[in-house]
Amino acid sequence: MLTDLLKWYAAEFKDPMMLDPPIWFKSFVFSFKVHNLVTARNPNNSYCRWIRTPAIIYSTHVATTLIPILAYILFNQFPNSPHPGPKTSRERLTLMAIYSPYLIIPLMLLLTMLYHPLGNKKK
């Protein structure tokens, strides 16, 4: 059932990277799995101060990985088979919109970690 959903998504949104991901794309996806680390909380439900540096590293890394992914979507000449990619500007922009949260959310996390009042206080 999930395989069918993945195939539908890849066909509907012309995203060949999900069906046959290049090795560089796999390495970027692996880095996204650090999400639980950057959302750690202590028992009284406040953010842990130690998470600031790892969160800055994580968010910077994820945001910068999206630059080549979005450029790939925008400029690559995708083959028609085995997995067709976006051809028209509309298809490319739609696929870029789907990937954009992976740029926007890490940038928001980065700004939060850089400018949060708790992160700037001395111990």
DSSP file (Angstrom, degrees, kcal/mol; ACC not computed):
  #  RESIDUE AA STRUCTURE BP1 BP2  ACC     N-H-->O    O-->H-N    N-H-->O    O-->H-N    TCO  KAPPA ALPHA  PHI   PSI    X-CA   Y-CA   Z-CA
    1    1 A M     >        0   0    0      0, 0.0     4,-1.9     0, 0.0     5,-0.1   0.000 360.0 360.0 360.0 -46.3    0.0    0.0    0.0
    2    2 A L  H  >  +     0   0    0      1,-0.2     4,-2.5     2,-0.2     5,-0.2   0.856 360.0  55.7 -67.5 -32.9    2.8    2.5    0.9
    3    3 A T  H  > S+     0   0    0      2,-0.2     4,-2.4     1,-0.2    -1,-0.2   0.906 107.0  49.3 -63.4 -41.3    4.6    1.4   -2.3
    4    4 A D  H  > S+     0   0    0      2,-0.2     4,-2.6     1,-0.2    -2,-0.2   0.894 110.1  51.2 -64.1 -39.3    1.6    2.3   -4.3
    5    5 A L  H  X S+     0   0    0     -4,-1.9     4,-2.8     2,-0.2    -2,-0.2   0.911 110.1  49.5 -63.7 -42.4    1.4    5.6   -2.6
    6    6 A L  H  X S+     0   0    0     -4,-2.5     4,-2.7     2,-0.2    -2,-0.2   0.915 111.8  48.2 -62.6 -43.3    5.0    6.3   -3.4
    7    7 A K  H  X S+     0   0    0     -4,-2.4     4,-2.2     2,-0.2     5,-0.2   0.905 112.2  49.4 -64.3 -41.2    4.5    5.3   -7.0
    8    8 A W  H  X S+     0   0    0     -4,-2.6     4,-3.3     2,-0.2     5,-0.3   0.945 112.2  48.0 -61.7 -47.6    1.5    7.6   -7.3
    9    9 A Y  H  X S+     0   0    0     -4,-2.8     4,-2.8     1,-0.2     6,-0.2   0.940 112.2  48.6 -58.2 -49.0    3.4   10.5   -5.7
   10   10 A A  H  <>S+     0   0    0     -4,-2.7     5,-1.5     1,-0.2     4,-0.4   0.870 117.3  41.8 -61.7 -37.7    6.4   10.0   -8.0
   11   11 A A  H  <5S+     0   0    0     -4,-2.2     3,-0.4    -5,-0.2    -2,-0.2   0.916 116.7  47.1 -75.2 -43.5    4.1    9.8  -11.1
   12   12 A E  H  <5S+     0   0    0     -4,-3.3    -2,-0.2     1,-0.2    -3,-0.2   0.899 124.8  29.7 -65.9 -42.1    1.8   12.7  -10.1
   13   13 A F  T  <5S-     0   0    0     -4,-2.8    -1,-0.2    -5,-0.3    -2,-0.2   0.263 104.8-120.8-106.1  10.9    4.5   15.1   -9.1
   14   14 A K  T   5 +     0   0    0     -3,-0.4    -3,-0.2    -4,-0.4    -4,-0.1   0.928  56.3 154.5  52.4  54.2    7.2   13.9  -11.5
   15   15 A D    >>< +     0   0    0     -5,-1.5     3,-1.3    -6,-0.2     4,-0.5  -0.761  14.9 168.6-115.8  83.1    9.7   13.1   -8.7
   16   16 A P  H >>  +     0   0    0      0, 0.0     4,-2.5     0, 0.0     3,-0.5   0.715  69.1  75.6 -68.3 -18.9   12.0   10.4  -10.0
   17   17 A M  H 34 S+     0   0    0      1,-0.2    68,-0.0     2,-0.2    -2,-0.0   0.750  92.0  54.6 -65.6 -22.0   14.3   10.9   -7.0
   18   18 A M  H <4 S+     0   0    0     -3,-1.3    -1,-0.2     2,-0.2   -11,-0.1   0.797 114.5  37.8 -81.5 -28.7   11.9    9.1   -4.8
   19   19 A L  H << S+     0   0    0     -4,-0.5    -2,-0.2    -3,-0.5    -1,-0.1   0.823 137.6  14.1 -90.1 -34.1   11.8    6.0   -7.0
   20   20 A D  S  < S-     0   0    0     -4,-2.5    -1,-0.2    63,-0.1    -2,-0.2  -0.564  84.0-165.3-140.4  71.3   15.4    5.8   -8.0
   21   21 A P        -     0   0    0      0, 0.0    -4,-0.1     0, 0.0    -3,-0.1  -0.352  19.2-124.1 -69.6 133.9   17.3    8.2   -5.7
   22   22 A P     >  -     0   0    0      0, 0.0     4,-2.0     0, 0.0     3,-0.5  -0.345  29.8-108.9 -65.2 157.4   20.8    9.2   -6.7
   23   23 A I  H  > S+     0   0    0      1,-0.3     4,-2.0     2,-0.2     5,-0.2   0.860 119.7  55.0 -60.5 -37.0   23.4    8.4   -4.0
   24   24 A W  H  > S+     0   0    0      1,-0.2     4,-1.4     2,-0.2    -1,-0.3   0.868 107.7  50.4 -64.8 -34.2   23.9   12.1   -3.1
   25   25 A F  H  > S+     0   0    0     -3,-0.5     4,-2.5     2,-0.2    -2,-0.2   0.898 107.5  53.3 -69.7 -40.4   20.1   12.4   -2.5
   26   26 A K  H  X S+     0   0    0     -4,-2.0     4,-2.3     1,-0.2    -2,-0.2   0.897 106.6  52.8 -59.7 -40.3   20.2    9.3   -0.2
   27   27 A S  H  X S+     0   0    0     -4,-2.0     4,-1.3     1,-0.2    -1,-0.2   0.869 109.9  48.3 -66.0 -34.7   22.9   11.0    1.8
   28   28 A F  H  X S+     0   0    0     -4,-1.4     4,-1.0     2,-0.2    -2,-0.2   0.915 109.9  51.4 -69.7 -42.4   20.8   14.1    2.2
   29   29 A V  H >X S+     0   0    0     -4,-2.5     3,-0.8     1,-0.2     4,-0.5   0.897 105.8  56.5 -61.2 -40.1   17.7   12.1    3.3
   30   30 A F  H >< S+     0   0    0     -4,-2.3     3,-1.3     1,-0.3    -1,-0.2   0.884 101.9  56.3 -58.4 -39.3   19.8   10.3    5.9
   31   31 A S  H >< S+     0   0    0     -4,-1.3     3,-1.2     1,-0.3    -1,-0.3   0.767  95.8  65.5 -67.2 -24.2   20.8   13.6    7.4
   32   32 A F  H X< S+     0   0    0     -4,-1.0     3,-1.4    -3,-0.8    -1,-0.3   0.706  82.9  77.7 -69.5 -17.9   17.1   14.5    7.9
   33   33 A K  T X< S+     0   0    0     -3,-1.3     3,-0.5    -4,-0.5    -1,-0.3   0.477  73.1  79.8 -72.7   0.0   16.7   11.7   10.4
   34   34 A V  T X>  +     0   0    0     -3,-1.2     3,-1.3     1,-0.2     4,-1.3   0.413  60.0 108.7 -82.9   1.4   18.4   13.8   13.0
   35   35 A H  H <> S+     0   0    0     -3,-1.4     4,-0.7     1,-0.3     3,-0.2   0.845  70.7  56.2 -51.2 -43.3   15.1   15.6   13.6
   36   36 A N  H X4 S+     0   0    0     -3,-0.5     3,-0.6     1,-0.2    -1,-0.3   0.841 103.0  57.1 -61.5 -32.2   14.5   14.0   17.0
   37   37 A L  H X4 S+     0   0    0     -3,-1.3     3,-1.2     1,-0.2    -1,-0.2   0.918 105.9  48.0 -64.0 -43.4   17.8   15.3   18.2
   38   38 A V  H 3< S+     0   0    0     -4,-1.3    -1,-0.2     1,-0.3    -2,-0.2   0.546 110.1  52.6 -80.0  -4.8   17.0   18.9   17.5
   39   39 A T  T << S+     0   0    0     -4,-0.7    -1,-0.3    -3,-0.6    -2,-0.2   0.148  77.5 141.4-112.0  19.4   13.6   18.7   19.2
   40   40 A A    <   -     0   0    0     -3,-1.2     8,-0.9     8,-0.1     2,-0.3  -0.316  28.0-172.6 -63.6 141.1   14.8   17.3   22.5
   41   41 A R  B     -A   47   0A   0      6,-0.2     6,-0.2    10,-0.0    -2,-0.1  -0.939  19.5-124.1-130.4 154.4   13.1   18.7   25.6
   42   42 A N    >   -     0   0    0      4,-2.1     3,-2.2    -2,-0.3     4,-0.1  -0.427  43.5 -87.4 -91.2 175.4   13.9   18.2   29.2
   43   43 A P  T 3  S+     0   0    0      0, 0.0    -1,-0.1     0, 0.0    -2,-0.0   0.778 126.1  56.6 -58.2 -29.6   11.3   16.9   31.8
   44   44 A N  T 3  S-     0   0    0      2,-0.1     3,-0.1     1,-0.0    -2,-0.0   0.247 117.1-112.3 -88.5  17.4    9.9   20.3   32.6
   45   45 A N  S <  S+     0   0    0     -3,-2.2     2,-0.3     1,-0.2    -1,-0.0   0.670  75.8 125.8  68.2  21.8    9.1   20.8   28.9
   46   46 A S        -     0   0    0     -4,-0.1    -4,-2.1     1,-0.1    -1,-0.2  -0.782  69.7 -91.3-105.6 157.6   11.6   23.6   28.2
   47   47 A Y  B     -A   41   0A   0     -2,-0.3     2,-0.3    -6,-0.2    -6,-0.2  -0.398  40.4-116.7 -69.0 138.9   14.2   23.4   25.5
   48   48 A C    >   -     0   0    0     -8,-0.9     3,-1.0     1,-0.1     4,-0.2  -0.568  13.0-142.0 -74.8 135.0   17.6   22.0   26.5
   49   49 A R  G >  S+     0   0    0     -2,-0.3     3,-1.5     1,-0.2     4,-0.3   0.837  97.4  64.4 -67.3 -31.6   20.4   24.6   26.3
   50   50 A W  G 3  S+     0   0    0      1,-0.3     3,-0.4     2,-0.1    -1,-0.2   0.697  89.6  68.8 -65.7 -17.9   22.8   21.9   25.0
   51   51 A I  G <> S+     0   0    0     -3,-1.0     4,-2.6     1,-0.2    -1,-0.3   0.647  76.7  84.7 -78.0 -13.2   20.8   21.5   21.8
   52   52 A R  H <> S+     0   0    0     -3,-1.5     4,-2.2    -4,-0.2    -1,-0.2   0.932  91.7  42.5 -57.3 -52.4   21.6   24.9   20.5
   53   53 A T  H  > S+     0   0    0     -3,-0.4     4,-2.3    -4,-0.3     5,-0.2   0.940 116.7  46.2 -65.0 -48.4   24.9   24.0   18.8
   54   54 A P  H  > S+     0   0    0      0, 0.0     4,-3.0     0, 0.0    -1,-0.2   0.886 112.9  52.1 -60.3 -35.6   23.7   20.7   17.3
   55   55 A A  H  X S+     0   0    0     -4,-2.6     4,-2.8     2,-0.2     5,-0.3   0.886 108.8  49.4 -67.2 -37.8   20.5   22.4   16.1
   56   56 A I  H  X S+     0   0    0     -4,-2.2     4,-2.0    -5,-0.2     5,-0.2   0.922 114.5  45.3 -65.5 -43.8   22.6   25.2   14.4
   57   57 A I  H  X S+     0   0    0     -4,-2.3     4,-2.4     2,-0.2    -2,-0.2   0.943 116.1  46.5 -63.4 -47.8   24.8   22.5   12.7
   58   58 A Y  H  X S+     0   0    0     -4,-3.0     4,-2.8     1,-0.2     5,-0.2   0.942 114.1  45.9 -60.8 -50.8   21.8   20.4   11.7
   59   59 A S  H  X S+     0   0    0     -4,-2.8     4,-2.3     1,-0.2     5,-0.2   0.879 113.3  49.6 -65.8 -37.4   19.7   23.3   10.3
   60   60 A T  H  X S+     0   0    0     -4,-2.0     4,-2.2    -5,-0.3    -1,-0.2   0.924 112.9  47.8 -64.6 -43.7   22.6   24.8    8.4
   61   61 A H  H  X S+     0   0    0     -4,-2.4     4,-1.8    -5,-0.2    -2,-0.2   0.944 113.6  45.7 -62.3 -48.8   23.4   21.4    6.9
   62   62 A V  H  X S+     0   0    0     -4,-2.8     4,-1.1     1,-0.2    -2,-0.2   0.924 113.2  49.7 -63.6 -44.4   19.8   20.6    5.9
   63   63 A A  H  X S+     0   0    0     -4,-2.3     4,-0.5    -5,-0.2     3,-0.4   0.904 111.8  48.3 -61.9 -40.9   19.2   24.1    4.4
   64   64 A T  H >< S+     0   0    0     -4,-2.2     3,-0.6     1,-0.2    -1,-0.2   0.800 104.7  59.1 -73.6 -25.9   22.4   23.9    2.3
   65   65 A T  H 3X S+     0   0    0     -4,-1.8     4,-1.3     1,-0.2    -1,-0.2   0.787  97.7  62.2 -69.8 -24.5   21.6   20.4    1.0
   66   66 A L  H 3X S+     0   0    0     -4,-1.1     4,-2.9    -3,-0.4     5,-0.3   0.745  88.5  70.8 -73.2 -21.4   18.4   21.8   -0.5
   67   67 A I  H <X S+     0   0    0     -3,-0.6     4,-2.2    -4,-0.5    -1,-0.2   0.959 104.0  38.5 -61.6 -51.4   20.3   24.2   -2.7
   68   68 A P  H  > S+     0   0    0      0, 0.0     4,-2.4     0, 0.0    -1,-0.2   0.862 115.9  54.0 -68.3 -31.2   21.6   21.4   -5.0
   69   69 A I  H  X S+     0   0    0     -4,-1.3     4,-2.3     2,-0.2    -2,-0.2   0.950 111.8  43.3 -64.7 -47.3   18.3   19.5   -4.8
   70   70 A L  H  X S+     0   0    0     -4,-2.9     4,-2.4     1,-0.2    -1,-0.2   0.882 114.1  50.9 -66.3 -37.3   16.3   22.5   -5.9
   71   71 A A  H  X S+     0   0    0     -4,-2.2     4,-2.8    -5,-0.3     5,-0.4   0.894 109.3  51.9 -64.9 -38.7   18.9   23.3   -8.6
   72   72 A Y  H  X S+     0   0    0     -4,-2.4     4,-2.0     2,-0.2    -2,-0.2   0.922 111.9  45.7 -61.9 -45.4   18.6   19.7   -9.8
   73   73 A I  H  < S+     0   0    0     -4,-2.3    -2,-0.2     1,-0.2    -1,-0.2   0.913 117.9  43.9 -63.1 -42.5   14.8   19.9  -10.0
   74   74 A L  H  < S+     0   0    0     -4,-2.4    -2,-0.2    -5,-0.2    -1,-0.2   0.869 128.6  20.5 -73.8 -38.4   15.0   23.3  -11.8
   75   75 A F  H  < S+     0   0    0     -4,-2.8    -3,-0.2    -5,-0.2    -2,-0.2   0.631  90.0 107.5-112.9 -16.1   17.8   22.6  -14.3
   76   76 A N     <  -     0   0    0     -4,-2.0     2,-1.1    -5,-0.4    -4,-0.0  -0.387  63.2-134.8 -70.1 141.3   18.2   18.9  -14.9
   77   77 A Q        -     0   0    0     -2,-0.1    -1,-0.1     8,-0.0    10,-0.1  -0.804  29.6-153.0 -92.7  95.4   17.0   17.4  -18.2
   78   78 A F        -     0   0    0     -2,-1.1     2,-0.1     8,-0.5    -5,-0.0  -0.416  11.2-120.0 -73.1 141.8   15.2   14.3  -16.8
   79   79 A P        -     0   0    0      0, 0.0     6,-0.9     0, 0.0    -1,-0.1  -0.340  16.5-122.7 -73.8 163.5   14.9   11.3  -19.0
   80   80 A N  S    S+     0   0    0      4,-0.2    -2,-0.0     1,-0.1     0, 0.0   0.700  79.3  81.5 -79.5 -19.6   11.4   10.0  -20.0
   81   81 A S  S    S+     0   0    0      2,-0.2    -1,-0.1     1,-0.1     4,-0.1  -0.977  86.5   4.3-146.1 157.5   12.2    6.6  -18.6
   82   82 A P  S    S+     0   0    0      0, 0.0    -1,-0.1     0, 0.0    -2,-0.0  -0.976 139.4   5.5 -79.8 -19.8   12.4    4.6  -16.3
   83   83 A H  S    S-     0   0    0    -63,-0.1    -2,-0.2   -69,-0.0   -63,-0.1  -0.911  80.9-138.5-126.7 104.6   11.0    7.3  -14.0
   84   84 A P        -     0   0    0      0, 0.0    -4,-0.2     0, 0.0     3,-0.1  -0.320  19.0-157.6 -64.9 140.4    9.9   10.5  -15.8
   85   85 A G        -     0   0    0     -6,-0.9   -70,-0.2     1,-0.2   -71,-0.1  -0.449  37.3 -59.9-105.8-177.0   10.8   13.8  -14.1
   86   86 A P        +     0   0    0      0, 0.0    -8,-0.5     0, 0.0    -1,-0.2  -0.392  48.1 171.1 -66.8 139.6    9.4   17.2  -14.4
   87   87 A K        +     0   0    0     -2,-0.1     2,-0.1   -10,-0.1   -73,-0.0   0.723  55.8  60.6-114.4 -44.9    9.5   18.8  -17.9
   88   88 A T  S  > S-     0   0    0      1,-0.1     4,-2.3     4,-0.0     5,-0.2  -0.415  85.4-114.5 -87.7 163.0    7.4   22.0  -17.8
   89   89 A S  H  > S+     0   0    0      1,-0.2     4,-2.8     2,-0.2     5,-0.2   0.891 117.8  54.0 -60.2 -39.9    8.0   25.0  -15.6
   90   90 A R  H  > S+     0   0    0      2,-0.2     4,-2.3     1,-0.2    -1,-0.2   0.920 108.9  47.3 -62.5 -44.3    4.8   24.3  -13.7
   91   91 A E  H  > S+     0   0    0      2,-0.2     4,-2.2     1,-0.2    -1,-0.2   0.901 113.9  48.4 -63.8 -40.8    5.8   20.7  -12.9
   92   92 A R  H  X S+     0   0    0     -4,-2.3     4,-2.3     2,-0.2    -2,-0.2   0.918 112.8  46.9 -66.4 -43.7    9.3   21.9  -11.8
   93   93 A L  H  X S+     0   0    0     -4,-2.8     4,-2.2     2,-0.2    -2,-0.2   0.869 111.1  52.6 -67.3 -36.1    7.8   24.7   -9.6
   94   94 A T  H  X S+     0   0    0     -4,-2.3     4,-1.7    -5,-0.2    -2,-0.2   0.936 111.6  45.6 -63.3 -46.1    5.3   22.3   -8.1
   95   95 A L  H  X S+     0   0    0     -4,-2.2     4,-1.6     1,-0.2    -2,-0.2   0.883 111.7  52.2 -65.7 -38.2    8.0   19.8   -7.2
   96   96 A M  H  X S+     0   0    0     -4,-2.3     4,-1.4     1,-0.2    -1,-0.2   0.880 106.8  53.8 -63.8 -37.4   10.2   22.6   -5.8
   97   97 A A  H  < S+     0   0    0     -4,-2.2    -1,-0.2     1,-0.2    -2,-0.2   0.870 105.7  53.4 -63.8 -36.8    7.2   23.7   -3.7
   98   98 A I  H  < S+     0   0    0     -4,-1.7    -1,-0.2     1,-0.2    -2,-0.2   0.882 114.5  40.9 -65.5 -37.5    6.9   20.2   -2.3
   99   99 A Y  H >< S+     0   0    0     -4,-1.6     3,-1.6     1,-0.2     4,-0.3   0.648  92.2  89.4 -83.4 -15.8   10.6   20.3   -1.3
  100  100 A S  T >X S+     0   0    0     -4,-1.4     4,-2.9     1,-0.3     3,-2.0   0.785  74.7  65.0 -59.4 -32.3   10.6   23.9    0.0
  101  101 A P  H 3> S+     0   0    0      0, 0.0     4,-2.3     0, 0.0    -1,-0.3   0.838  94.4  62.4 -59.1 -28.2    9.6   23.0    3.6
  102  102 A Y  H <4 S+     0   0    0     -3,-1.6    -2,-0.2     1,-0.2   -36,-0.2   0.597 113.2  35.7 -72.5  -8.9   13.0   21.2    3.9
  103  103 A L  H <> S+     0   0    0     -3,-2.0     4,-1.7    -4,-0.3    -1,-0.2   0.758 119.7  46.5-101.7 -45.8   14.6   24.6    3.3
  104  104 A I  H  X S+     0   0    0     -4,-2.9     4,-2.2     2,-0.2     5,-0.2   0.925 111.1  49.3 -67.3 -47.3   12.1   26.9    5.1
  105  105 A I  H  X S+     0   0    0     -4,-2.3     4,-2.6     1,-0.2     5,-0.2   0.925 111.6  47.9 -64.9 -45.7   11.8   24.9    8.4
  106  106 A P  H  > S+     0   0    0      0, 0.0     4,-2.8     0, 0.0    -1,-0.2   0.891 111.3  52.1 -61.5 -35.8   15.6   24.5    8.9
  107  107 A L  H  X S+     0   0    0     -4,-1.7     4,-2.4     2,-0.2    -2,-0.2   0.899 110.0  48.7 -65.0 -38.4   16.0   28.2    8.3
  108  108 A M  H  X S+     0   0    0     -4,-2.2     4,-2.3     2,-0.2    -1,-0.2   0.913 112.0  48.9 -64.8 -42.4   13.4   28.9   10.9
  109  109 A L  H  X S+     0   0    0     -4,-2.6     4,-2.7     2,-0.2    -2,-0.2   0.918 110.6  51.3 -62.2 -43.7   15.1   26.6   13.3
  110  110 A L  H  X S+     0   0    0     -4,-2.8     4,-2.4     1,-0.2    -2,-0.2   0.934 111.3  46.3 -59.6 -47.9   18.5   28.2   12.6
  111  111 A L  H  X S+     0   0    0     -4,-2.4     4,-2.2     1,-0.2    -1,-0.2   0.887 112.1  51.9 -63.6 -38.5   17.1   31.7   13.2
  112  112 A T  H  X S+     0   0    0     -4,-2.3     4,-1.6     1,-0.2    -2,-0.2   0.934 112.4  45.0 -62.4 -45.8   15.4   30.5   16.4
  113  113 A M  H  < S+     0   0    0     -4,-2.7    -2,-0.2     1,-0.2    -1,-0.2   0.860 115.2  47.7 -68.7 -34.8   18.6   29.0   17.7
  114  114 A L  H  < S+     0   0    0     -4,-2.4    -1,-0.2    -5,-0.2    -2,-0.2   0.861 125.4  27.1 -72.9 -35.1   20.7   32.0   16.8
  115  115 A Y  H  < S+     0   0    0     -4,-2.2    -2,-0.2    -5,-0.2    -1,-0.2   0.377  83.8 122.6-114.2   3.8   18.3   34.6   18.3
  116  116 A H    >X  -     0   0    0     -4,-1.6     4,-0.8    -5,-0.1     3,-0.7  -0.489  63.1-132.3 -68.0 134.2   16.5   32.8   21.1
  117  117 A P  H >> S+     0   0    0      0, 0.0     3,-0.6     0, 0.0     4,-0.5   0.841 103.5  55.7 -59.4 -35.2   17.1   34.6   24.4
  118  118 A L  H >4 S+     0   0    0      1,-0.2     3,-0.6     2,-0.2    -5,-0.1   0.833 103.1  56.0 -66.9 -31.1   18.0   31.4   26.3
  119  119 A G  H <4 S+     0   0    0     -3,-0.7    -1,-0.2     1,-0.2    -6,-0.0   0.722 106.5  49.7 -73.7 -20.0   20.7   30.6   23.9
  120  120 A N  H << S+     0   0    0     -4,-0.8    -1,-0.2    -3,-0.6     2,-0.2   0.494  87.8 102.9 -97.9  -4.1   22.5   33.9   24.4
  121  121 A K  S << S-     0   0    0     -3,-0.6     2,-0.2    -4,-0.5    -3,-0.0  -0.535  71.7-122.1 -81.2 145.3   22.6   33.9   28.2
  122  122 A K              0   0    0     -2,-0.2    -2,-0.1     1,-0.1    -1,-0.1  -0.568 360.0 360.0 -79.3 147.6   25.7   33.0   30.0
  123  123 A K              0   0    0     -2,-0.2    -1,-0.1     0, 0.0    -2,-0.0   0.480 360.0 360.0 -74.2 360.0   25.6   30.1   32.5
